[in-house]
Amino acid sequence: MAHLRGAEKRRYVAEMFARISPRYDLMNSLMTGGMHHRWKRTTARLTAQGLCGTALDIATGTGDLAFALSERPGITAAVGVDLLPEMIALAEAKAAAGNRHGAKANFIVGDALRLPFADGTFCCATAGFSLRNMVDVSAAVNEMARVVSPGGRVTTLELTPMPAGWRATLGRVYFHKVVPLLGELVAGDRSAYTYLPSSVDYFLTADGLAEAFRAAGLTNVGYRRLGMGAVAIHYGEKPGR
């Protein structure tokens, strides 16, 4: 199903994430050995460094990256947007629990490809482990760039095809054999956790995503790899301040 495009992909992905939402956080921790929390904190730190104002996290899921942004110095509030009410409900439940600076993080249902915000609304914008599930990656990056003010920053945290070598070989075995088995045992959904690793095979390379950032008008574009090269943080700045 990772090969799907357009409306068919949008429908499949929405139904899949709604289905796995109750076990979403647990599976993320199991698949990454808990490292996804550190990666999100690193992304938030890089994104918000030297900036002041409100931050945006698109396709926020259960809100972890939005919470991490809200905890950075200079960030007065964070807004998390997700297409699925099921994910937004889980993020709001975390905020209501009172242990994640919930007062500074707010969540709304919305489409990352048609963000309901004016140009230049935010000091920065992020997307965590979500771009490869978008039907139009360039449109998502363009929308993030549009709603960020001049001088602001756009970042993404995403699984990425690994450079050839023994790490890539081990990674493919893990993602294509172990992860679907975990999905079946823990989430009761092998098909979803077969799609998610396979989606990386159809996604842009790290250099290709950097080009999408530049095409959106961002400058000082770069990326750093994490997780033995399987994860990349991409970053760029909106010119014109």
BAFI-3210 file (N, C-alpha, C; in Angstrom, 3 decimals, decimal comma, padded with zeros to 6 digits):
// residues 241
n [1|2|3|4|5|6|7|8|9|10|11|12|13|14|15|16|17|18|19|20|21|22|23|24|25|26|27|28|29|30|31|32|33|34|35|36|37|38|39|40|41|42|43|44|45|46|47|48|49|50|51|52|53|54|55|56|57|58|59|60|61|62|63|64|65|66|67|68|69|70|71|72|73|74|75|76|77|78|79|80|81|82|83|84|85|86|87|88|89|90|91|92|93|94|95|96|97|98|99|100|101|102|103|104|105|106|107|108|109|110|111|112|113|114|115|116|117|118|119|120|121|122|123|124|125|126|127|128|129|130|131|132|133|134|135|136|137|138|139|140|141|142|143|144|145|146|147|148|149|150|151|152|153|154|155|156|157|158|159|160|161|162|163|164|165|166|167|168|169|170|171|172|173|174|175|176|177|178|179|180|181|182|183|184|185|186|187|188|189|190|191|192|193|194|195|196|197|198|199|200|201|202|203|204|205|206|207|208|209|210|211|212|213|214|215|216|217|218|219|220|221|222|223|224|225|226|227|228|229|230|231|232|233|234|235|236|237|238|239|240|241]
n.u [000,811|002,154|002,724|000,616|-001,173|-002,315|-005,816|-006,509|-004,356|-004,483|-006,957|-006,479|-004,305|-005,429|-007,494|-005,953|-004,266|-006,212|-007,173|-004,976|-004,447|-004,937|-002,736|-000,590|001,437|002,715|003,703|005,470|007,438|008,337|009,296|011,431|013,019|012,508|013,848|012,636|011,599|013,872|014,823|012,758|012,932|015,443|014,891|013,008|014,617|016,535|014,811|013,572|015,613|016,901|014,597|011,423|008,045|005,027|004,851|004,424|003,197|002,751|000,535|000,440|-000,097|-000,145|000,856|003,500|005,772|004,822|004,465|007,155|008,171|006,746|008,029|010,414|012,734|011,630|009,531|006,253|003,841|002,484|001,063|-000,648|-001,559|-003,711|-005,070|-006,764|-009,380|-009,188|-006,467|-006,043|-007,691|-006,281|-003,911|-004,946|-005,820|-003,395|-002,435|-004,383|-003,790|-001,849|000,875|002,594|003,138|000,722|-000,753|000,514|000,300|-001,784|-004,396|-005,722|-008,055|-007,084|-005,955|-002,822|-002,014|-003,514|-003,374|-005,080|-004,287|-003,013|-000,530|002,793|002,247|003,518|006,531|008,056|007,946|007,154|007,357|006,814|007,810|005,879|005,760|006,213|003,836|002,180|000,147|001,225|004,251|005,783|003,818|003,138|005,541|005,709|003,431|004,128|006,313|004,954|003,324|005,134|006,934|009,091|012,531|012,029|011,933|011,821|011,405|011,852|011,344|012,143|011,865|014,238|015,535|018,352|021,915|023,713|025,013|026,184|024,641|022,284|021,377|020,889|018,965|016,840|016,117|015,225|013,120|011,398|010,855|010,899|009,422|006,746|005,964|005,990|003,920|001,758|001,666|001,476|-000,151|-002,088|-002,268|-000,925|-000,810|-000,784|001,696|003,290|002,941|004,007|006,928|007,495|006,797|008,974|010,649|009,559|009,924|011,374|014,935|017,384|018,796|017,027|014,765|015,886|016,156|013,463|012,901|014,457|013,170|010,837|011,534|013,159|016,147|019,634|019,559|019,736|020,673|020,713|021,713|020,288|019,939|021,570|021,579|019,059|017,150|016,354|016,872|015,701|016,273|015,532|015,534|013,303|013,652|014,110|013,787]
n.v [-001,224|001,146|002,328|003,848|006,719|010,158|010,771|008,201|007,318|009,218|008,580|005,927|006,222|007,922|006,302|004,203|005,380|006,307|003,889|002,707|004,462|004,115|002,568|003,941|005,630|003,769|001,897|003,528|003,982|001,365|000,623|002,359|002,062|003,902|006,144|008,033|010,108|011,562|012,352|014,047|016,066|017,065|018,008|020,005|021,757|022,580|023,743|025,913|027,520|030,616|031,964|033,674|033,486|031,999|028,533|026,013|022,747|020,417|017,757|016,533|014,283|012,565|014,701|014,994|016,358|018,949|019,520|019,386|021,574|023,622|023,781|025,032|027,743|031,043|030,288|031,021|029,740|026,705|025,245|022,443|020,646|018,344|015,987|014,063|013,552|011,628|011,494|014,126|014,166|012,446|013,923|016,192|014,988|014,332|016,926|017,809|016,212|017,508|017,221|017,946|020,634|021,662|024,028|025,677|024,486|023,893|022,305|021,496|020,288|019,901|020,404|019,641|020,325|022,454|024,744|026,403|029,146|032,513|034,016|034,052|033,622|032,147|031,620|029,479|026,186|022,729|019,235|015,982|012,778|012,445|013,488|011,623|010,370|012,101|013,195|015,005|016,061|018,348|020,362|020,337|021,209|023,727|024,938|025,015|026,780|029,041|029,872|030,596|033,258|035,800|035,160|033,092|029,522|026,326|022,931|019,370|016,101|012,935|009,537|008,179|007,063|004,931|005,354|003,143|000,100|-001,843|-000,966|-000,114|-002,547|-004,012|-002,300|-002,596|-005,249|-005,039|-003,080|-004,230|-006,813|-007,184|-004,970|-005,177|-007,553|-006,766|-004,910|-006,576|-008,116|-006,248|-004,042|-005,318|-005,119|-005,887|-005,074|-002,255|-001,727|-002,839|-001,240|001,253|000,991|000,313|002,604|004,255|003,356|004,457|007,091|010,423|010,809|011,935|014,074|014,713|015,645|017,895|019,445|019,935|021,659|023,864|024,502|025,502|028,004|028,317|029,041|028,477|025,719|022,428|019,201|016,725|013,471|010,903|008,107|005,911|006,669|006,288|008,154|011,572|015,011|017,756|021,160|024,625|028,147|030,931|033,512|037,143|038,743]
n.w [000,000|000,237|-002,138|-002,962|-004,247|-004,274|-003,713|-002,959|-001,404|000,654|001,847|002,672|004,469|006,428|007,468|008,455|010,462|012,220|013,073|014,402|016,420|019,301|020,152|019,274|020,508|022,190|020,322|018,870|020,801|021,268|018,702|018,313|020,498|022,460|021,609|020,016|021,528|022,359|019,843|019,036|020,966|020,287|017,706|018,333|019,809|017,885|016,037|017,388|018,255|019,143|018,411|018,879|019,876|018,553|017,903|015,346|014,780|012,352|011,288|013,814|015,345|018,377|019,710|020,763|019,645|019,448|022,177|022,981|021,578|022,864|025,265|024,866|025,379|024,710|023,099|023,096|022,823|021,461|018,580|017,569|014,713|013,206|010,904|011,856|014,106|016,111|016,822|017,681|019,930|021,624|021,972|023,264|025,601|026,791|027,274|029,076|031,197|032,530|032,843|030,843|030,205|029,302|029,140|027,353|024,931|022,207|020,336|017,156|014,701|011,389|007,977|006,764|004,232|003,537|005,402|008,036|008,484|008,458|006,290|007,561|010,301|012,333|014,285|013,723|012,207|012,275|011,309|012,239|011,542|009,515|006,917|004,852|004,652|003,449|000,704|-000,993|-000,792|-001,391|-001,349|001,357|002,572|001,380|002,482|005,209|005,016|004,107|006,281|008,179|009,621|008,118|008,583|010,226|010,962|009,370|009,996|009,663|010,933|010,105|008,916|006,678|003,520|003,821|003,382|001,205|002,517|005,375|007,543|006,321|005,342|007,721|008,736|006,906|007,351|009,994|009,813|007,915|008,716|011,593|012,649|011,444|012,744|015,450|015,254|014,761|017,118|019,225|018,480|017,085|014,342|011,662|008,991|008,966|010,125|008,296|006,107|007,071|007,435|004,757|003,425|003,568|001,587|-000,679|-000,362|-000,533|-000,928|001,495|000,385|-001,654|-000,245|000,918|-001,381|-001,906|000,181|-000,578|-002,959|-001,949|-001,273|000,924|002,781|003,688|003,959|005,246|006,613|009,229|010,125|012,174|014,459|013,426|010,792|009,795|010,284|009,729|010,392|008,823|007,897|007,382|006,567|006,467|004,265|004,418|006,677]
ca.u [000,000|003,011|002,810|-000,608|-001,015|-003,498|-006,938|-006,500|-003,384|-005,015|-007,998|-005,878|-003,491|-006,323|-008,156|-004,952|-003,850|-007,353|-007,272|-003,877|-004,209|-004,830|-001,430|000,383|002,579|003,423|004,444|006,600|008,485|008,896|010,026|012,646|013,683|012,297|014,683|011,870|011,449|015,096|014,873|011,799|013,505|016,512|014,230|012,422|015,704|017,075|013,775|013,220|016,810|017,002|013,319|010,396|006,698|004,222|005,355|003,421|003,569|001,714|000,357|001,038|-000,346|-000,550|001,313|004,799|006,664|004,234|004,817|008,582|008,325|006,182|008,933|011,645|012,793|011,219|008,274|005,160|002,769|002,631|-000,197|-000,548|-002,640|-003,761|-006,280|-007,597|-009,902|-008,725|-005,149|-006,195|-008,258|-005,202|-003,032|-005,636|-005,828|-002,076|-002,383|-005,262|-003,180|-001,128|002,283|003,351|002,998|-000,439|-001,280|001,197|000,097|-003,181|-004,522|-006,910|-008,165|-006,831|-005,254|-001,469|-001,843|-004,308|-003,371|-006,051|-003,587|-002,523|000,908|003,655|001,628|004,332|007,974|008,678|007,007|007,775|006,572|007,545|007,456|004,582|005,828|006,140|002,440|001,437|-000,063|002,020|005,295|006,140|002,743|003,247|006,679|005,325|002,493|004,892|007,065|004,021|002,776|006,240|007,308|010,466|013,494|011,631|012,583|011,018|012,164|011,124|011,983|011,532|012,605|014,799|016,324|019,710|022,985|024,034|026,011|025,676|023,578|021,062|020,926|020,281|017,760|015,764|015,657|014,452|011,885|010,495|010,571|010,614|008,365|005,406|005,658|005,611|002,604|000,749|001,595|001,160|-001,265|-003,070|-002,448|000,299|-000,824|-000,361|003,125|003,976|002,911|004,840|008,314|007,576|006,643|010,306|011,215|008,978|010,064|012,534|016,201|017,668|019,132|015,812|013,931|016,549|015,795|012,080|013,003|014,951|012,125|009,824|012,088|013,916|017,585|020,457|018,963|020,659|020,070|021,606|021,174|020,252|019,494|022,380|021,309|017,692|016,304|017,007|016,262|015,947|015,998|015,716|015,073|012,542|014,383|013,365|013,586]
ca.v [000,000|002,327|002,903|004,586|008,143|010,999|010,593|006,830|007,289|010,036|007,816|004,762|006,666|008,420|005,158|003,420|006,053|006,287|002,521|002,360|005,551|003,727|001,976|004,715|006,027|002,570|001,332|004,415|003,728|000,033|000,578|003,182|001,897|005,136|007,226|009,078|011,254|012,360|012,964|015,161|017,167|017,643|018,768|021,209|022,670|023,152|024,559|027,132|028,228|032,029|032,508|033,988|033,520|030,783|027,476|025,155|021,366|019,867|016,311|016,442|013,000|012,706|015,982|015,019|017,403|020,232|019,713|019,677|022,965|024,531|023,830|025,728|029,172|031,936|029,840|031,429|028,758|025,799|024,769|021,182|020,441|016,997|015,720|013,056|013,874|010,633|011,906|015,371|013,817|011,893|015,036|017,013|014,235|014,536|018,295|017,893|015,488|018,510|016,922|018,261|022,057|021,724|025,380|026,322|023,710|023,794|021,358|021,655|019,444|020,686|019,757|020,171|020,826|023,688|025,194|027,492|030,256|033,545|034,043|034,634|033,550|031,443|031,852|028,251|025,098|021,410|018,045|014,844|011,439|012,554|013,932|010,529|009,947|013,148|012,940|015,983|016,523|019,735|021,241|020,418|022,078|025,079|025,475|025,377|027,993|030,168|030,368|031,034|034,644|035,967|034,929|031,898|028,264|025,144|021,693|018,106|014,921|011,910|008,388|008,481|005,954|004,927|005,105|001,729|-000,413|-002,838|-000,377|-000,150|-003,936|-004,311|-001,494|-003,193|-006,444|-004,611|-002,399|-005,034|-008,091|-007,062|-003,980|-005,743|-008,524|-005,974|-004,339|-007,626|-008,571|-005,177|-003,216|-006,143|-004,567|-006,116|-004,353|-000,869|-001,682|-003,215|-000,018|002,340|000,835|000,312|003,972|004,860|002,956|005,305|008,490|011,149|010,708|013,118|015,176|015,085|016,463|019,195|020,187|020,398|022,838|024,991|024,858|026,276|029,326|028,340|029,203|027,822|024,387|021,330|018,118|015,862|012,124|010,314|006,721|005,128|007,118|005,971|009,306|012,830|016,309|018,764|022,512|025,743|029,432|031,770|034,782|038,381|039,503]
ca.w [000,000|000,286|-003,475|-003,263|-004,541|-004,325|-002,795|-002,451|-000,310|001,744|002,527|003,320|005,606|007,473|008,107|009,166|011,692|013,137|013,586|015,308|017,372|020,711|020,438|018,508|021,336|022,635|019,199|018,570|021,795|021,039|017,435|018,365|021,785|023,208|021,084|019,323|022,427|022,257|018,517|019,003|021,749|019,472|016,641|018,925|020,172|016,654|015,400|018,136|018,704|018,820|017,946|019,877|019,334|018,543|017,024|014,722|014,446|011,476|011,433|015,153|016,006|019,779|020,236|021,430|019,132|019,855|023,579|023,056|021,146|023,861|026,406|024,508|025,709|023,634|022,494|023,974|022,683|020,318|018,009|016,851|013,748|012,643|010,128|012,509|015,439|017,081|017,288|018,434|021,234|022,443|022,329|024,263|026,850|027,388|027,776|030,243|032,309|033,302|033,060|029,624|029,927|028,427|028,987|026,232|023,703|021,797|019,236|016,321|013,508|010,194|006,869|006,601|002,871|003,448|006,790|008,254|009,119|007,558|006,035|008,586|011,629|013,315|014,230|013,212|011,940|012,237|010,980|012,774|011,055|008,847|005,527|003,881|004,565|002,756|-000,722|-001,736|000,133|-001,717|-000,876|002,812|002,881|000,967|003,464|006,406|004,711|003,973|007,546|009,031|009,362|007,645|009,649|010,955|010,595|009,060|010,179|009,645|011,501|009,256|008,444|005,372|002,968|004,357|002,411|001,045|003,447|006,316|008,360|005,528|005,294|009,017|008,863|006,117|008,064|011,159|009,435|007,090|009,366|013,030|012,915|011,214|013,791|016,624|014,994|014,908|018,504|020,176|018,004|016,396|013,002|010,895|007,717|009,196|010,407|007,066|005,299|007,586|006,989|003,294|002,922|003,465|000,292|-001,718|000,044|-001,028|-000,224|002,313|-000,526|-002,371|000,632|001,012|-002,590|-001,728|001,054|-001,382|-003,924|-001,220|-001,017|002,169|002,630|004,720|004,089|005,531|007,395|009,997|010,292|013,502|014,436|012,493|009,437|009,364|010,600|009,378|010,682|007,802|008,387|006,458|007,102|005,541|004,127|004,315|007,917]
c.u [000,845|003,117|001,607|-000,317|-002,365|-004,556|-006,959|-005,527|-003,914|-006,057|-007,402|-005,113|-004,375|-006,995|-007,175|-004,567|-004,995|-007,455|-006,203|-003,655|-004,133|-003,466|-000,289|001,627|003,392|004,262|005,632|007,761|009,133|009,761|011,370|013,440|013,581|013,049|013,879|011,646|012,678|015,175|013,925|012,305|014,632|015,930|013,657|013,504|016,275|016,072|013,611|014,413|016,838|015,712|012,379|009,036|006,011|004,762|004,200|004,003|002,451|001,703|000,909|000,841|-000,821|000,169|002,709|005,708|006,125|004,552|006,293|008,869|007,868|007,118|010,235|011,602|012,421|009,924|007,137|003,986|003,097|001,249|000,086|-001,777|-002,576|-005,098|-007,264|-008,073|-009,421|-007,367|-005,233|-006,755|-007,186|-004,231|-003,662|-005,694|-004,483|-001,969|-003,214|-004,681|-002,280|000,345|003,139|003,195|001,812|-000,982|-000,666|001,004|-001,394|-003,256|-005,825|-006,873|-007,961|-005,980|-003,898|-001,231|-002,643|-004,463|-004,291|-005,450|-003,117|-001,018|001,640|003,127|002,597|005,807|008,708|007,601|007,775|006,790|007,391|007,001|006,107|004,674|005,643|004,728|001,566|001,265|000,754|003,040|005,642|005,095|002,816|004,389|006,360|004,379|003,199|005,660|006,148|003,617|003,860|006,634|008,738|011,460|013,191|012,234|011,545|011,902|011,238|012,002|011,343|012,461|013,063|015,531|017,778|020,730|023,322|025,135|025,377|024,574|022,240|020,502|020,253|018,971|016,590|015,227|014,780|013,099|010,889|010,139|010,119|009,440|006,968|005,003|005,261|004,209|001,489|000,558|001,061|-000,084|-002,352|-003,308|-001,150|000,336|-000,355|001,143|003,943|004,034|003,942|006,319|008,456|007,475|007,986|010,922|010,737|009,180|011,324|013,794|016,403|018,016|017,902|014,887|014,561|016,228|014,362|012,038|013,449|013,897|011,011|010,329|012,895|015,415|018,306|019,920|020,054|019,934|021,152|020,922|021,283|019,928|020,212|022,092|019,908|016,733|017,066|016,177|016,674|015,570|016,253|015,112|014,304|013,232|013,474|013,184|014,276]
c.v [001,276|003,023|003,771|006,068|008,844|010,670|009,198|006,701|008,064|009,257|006,641|005,174|007,158|007,276|004,348|004,075|006,150|004,933|002,221|003,397|005,094|003,154|002,756|005,060|004,818|001,983|002,215|004,159|002,372|000,009|001,294|002,986|003,149|006,335|008,329|010,289|012,159|013,060|014,154|016,337|017,857|018,503|020,068|022,233|023,351|024,109|025,907|027,989|029,669|032,686|032,786|034,021|032,177|029,798|026,630|023,765|020,770|018,348|015,878|015,098|013,210|013,850|016,056|016,145|018,786|020,531|020,078|021,109|023,931|024,712|024,573|027,197|030,015|031,533|030,121|030,463|027,868|025,338|023,482|020,983|019,005|016,791|014,845|013,501|012,896|011,006|013,178|015,091|013,264|012,988|015,913|016,314|014,356|015,927|018,437|017,185|016,393|018,259|017,247|019,726|022,315|023,117|026,093|025,592|023,570|022,965|021,573|020,633|020,324|019,928|020,418|020,751|022,098|024,245|026,400|028,689|031,240|033,414|034,639|034,568|033,039|031,777|030,634|027,198|023,793|020,371|016,842|013,516|011,436|012,883|012,784|009,972|010,969|012,781|013,903|016,598|017,981|020,715|021,410|021,344|023,525|025,729|025,854|026,673|029,215|030,745|030,771|032,455|034,726|035,887|033,698|030,644|027,170|023,917|020,489|017,034|013,726|010,718|008,656|007,259|006,057|004,745|003,615|001,307|-001,371|-002,275|-000,413|-001,562|-004,340|-003,551|-002,095|-004,448|-006,049|-004,037|-003,309|-006,381|-007,923|-006,131|-004,521|-006,773|-007,826|-005,404|-005,350|-008,003|-007,497|-004,395|-004,034|-005,713|-004,710|-005,271|-002,909|-000,783|-002,427|-001,994|000,999|002,170|000,906|001,717|004,678|004,549|003,856|006,793|009,100|010,782|011,972|014,315|015,649|015,953|017,839|020,058|020,707|021,623|024,052|025,456|025,663|027,667|029,440|028,416|028,534|026,419|023,349|020,232|017,400|014,518|011,683|008,824|005,867|005,473|006,896|007,136|010,573|014,008|017,263|020,141|023,539|026,994|030,203|033,123|035,986|039,176|040,835]
c.w [000,000|-001,065|-003,812|-003,471|-004,418|-003,291|-002,186|-001,276|000,891|002,548|003,302|004,582|006,747|008,214|008,944|010,491|012,697|013,827|014,633|016,393|018,833|021,098|019,787|019,333|021,781|021,511|018,820|019,526|021,579|019,778|017,509|019,654|022,641|022,660|020,414|020,206|022,349|020,917|018,425|019,830|020,983|018,358|017,177|019,264|018,936|016,013|016,067|018,510|018,203|018,371|019,111|019,189|019,419|017,511|016,504|014,505|013,606|011,583|012,786|015,823|017,424|020,480|020,821|020,951|019,467|021,320|023,728|022,609|022,224|025,060|026,108|024,923|024,492|022,957|023,472|023,939|021,488|019,885|017,244|015,972|013,244|011,951|010,892|013,892|016,504|017,652|018,125|019,823|022,167|022,874|023,408|025,615|027,557|027,998|029,052|031,454|033,136|033,489|031,841|029,216|028,993|028,189|027,786|024,917|023,428|020,527|018,488|015,181|012,281|009,196|006,675|005,213|002,614|004,855|006,972|008,975|008,059|007,349|007,238|009,998|012,689|013,176|013,684|012,996|011,813|011,689|011,422|012,287|010,324|007,361|004,545|003,746|003,842|001,285|-001,580|-000,777|-000,127|-001,216|000,639|003,219|002,519|001,966|004,765|006,179|004,643|005,316|008,540|008,636|008,836|008,806|010,470|010,348|010,351|009,254|010,024|010,283|010,806|009,065|007,015|004,838|003,409|003,241|002,365|002,010|004,431|007,211|007,619|005,456|006,594|009,199|008,109|006,789|009,236|010,748|008,731|007,708|010,810|013,293|012,593|012,265|015,082|016,459|015,183|016,377|019,451|019,766|017,323|014,973|012,217|009,628|007,885|009,375|009,352|006,147|005,776|007,221|005,461|002,718|002,783|002,102|-000,837|-001,440|-000,564|-000,252|000,614|001,436|-001,299|-001,534|000,830|-000,202|-002,512|-000,817|000,238|-002,378|-003,269|-000,847|000,257|001,876|003,792|005,021|004,370|006,270|008,180|010,199|011,747|013,345|013,416|011,035|008,950|009,534|010,225|009,862|009,557|008,332|007,283|007,071|006,033|005,440|004,237|005,563|007,798]
res [m|a|h|l|r|g|a|e|k|r|r|y|v|a|e|m|f|a|r|i|s|p|r|y|d|l|m|n|s|l|m|t|g|g|m|h|h|r|w|k|r|t|t|a|r|l|t|a|q|g|l|c|g|t|a|l|d|i|a|t|g|t|g|d|l|a|f|a|l|s|e|r|p|g|i|t|a|a|v|g|v|d|l|l|p|e|m|i|a|l|a|e|a|k|a|a|a|g|n|r|h|g|a|k|a|n|f|i|v|g|d|a|l|r|l|p|f|a|d|g|t|f|c|c|a|t|a|g|f|s|l|r|n|m|v|d|v|s|a|a|v|n|e|m|a|r|v|v|s|p|g|g|r|v|t|t|l|e|l|t|p|m|p|a|g|w|r|a|t|l|g|r|v|y|f|h|k|v|v|p|l|l|g|e|l|v|a|g|d|r|s|a|y|t|y|l|p|s|s|v|d|y|f|l|t|a|d|g|l|a|e|a|f|r|a|a|g|l|t|n|v|g|y|r|r|l|g|m|g|a|v|a|i|h|y|g|e|k|p|g|r]
***
